Amino acid sequence: MGHSHAYNDPSHAPGRGEGDTDCHGLHDHHGHHHAPKDFGNAFVIGIALNSVFVVVEAVFGFLYGSMALVADAGHNLSDVLALLLAWGANLAAKRPPSERFTYGFKSSTILAALANAALLAVAIGAILFETLHRLFEPQEPAGMVMMVVAGIGVLINAGTAMLFMRGQEDLNIRGAYLHMAADALVSVGVVVAGAAILFTGIWWIDPLVSLAIVAMIAWSTWGLAKDSIKMGLLAVPARIDVGEVRGHLAGLEGVKTVHDLHIWPMSTTETALTAHLVVPGAPCTDQFLHDIAHSLEDRFGINHATIQIERGDDCEKGC
């Protein structure tokens, strides 16, 4: 549930008598708790399964000369690190606020999303370097081994991705989901490559699939990086239309104008808003602010709203 505050004249501090209706110092606060969803078990299972699979896939890739398997193992390793970062941020976001960190550590989820994008960029460079090296020093891979190992990867990655399907509204969790879903598709590609090599004997299919994997990782990395950078710069979340929010506030009963409207992400799941409303005939009740907070959360998913009520020119006439 959102909360709302309104302040105007400093001489009228909040917390006055219950019957006081002076609009210069109206304050409305509602208790709320927006802890991130608990994905602890999903992270533990995903990290354990993928860590074991990374080792197995890398060993078989090098032993049997498959750069597609090595590339997929590199991607899986970045996914393990991504899951660790996402899990750490998810735990940190649940910590209560302190006097030093008055918002708690909610924004750590944004930092984790940025770090995940950087990790993927490093993985792309490493895989691309090794793939180009293999193109100049070819080694015929074992198609059957590729099919079996990558087939196991499809099951592990798809299963892990499903653990995070219910958290798509959280960029941090969506990043973990996209990592694993993309890996499942990449593993399918390796299976197909293994079958093609097994039946045709054409060795360059392996590095070609490896380059395709790099392209897929780059594509998903760009989307994640773009969204997380925007959040890091406190851009309005993509799901929110500022014009609609302004129109909603301006359309409230008694509101003449809206100014100093700001909307920004506090974390990958929570959004804050501040705004000044000019209300010449301000309804001086806590319920007015309570209703605004409710409407912003229900309609736009904005759960931290701070509203300042102003009387405008009419204040000179005595309000």
Buried (B, 14 or more C-beta within 10 A) or exposed (E): EBBBBBBBEEEBEEEEEEEEEEBBBBBBBEEEEBEBEEBEEBBEBBBEBBBEBBEBBBBBBEEBBBBBBBBBBBBBBBBBBBBBBBBBBBBBBEEEEEEEEEEBBBBBBBBBBBBBBEBBBEBBEBBBEBBEEBBEEEEBBBBEBBBBBBBBBBEBBBBBBBBBEEBEEBBBBBBBBBBBBBBBBBBBBBBBBBBBBBEEEEBEBBBBBBBBBBEBBBEBBEEBBEBBBBBBEBEBBEEBEEEEBBEBBBEBEEBBBBEEBEBBBBBBBBBBBBBBBBBBEBBBEBEBBBBBBBBBBEEBBBBBBBBBBBBBEBBEEEB
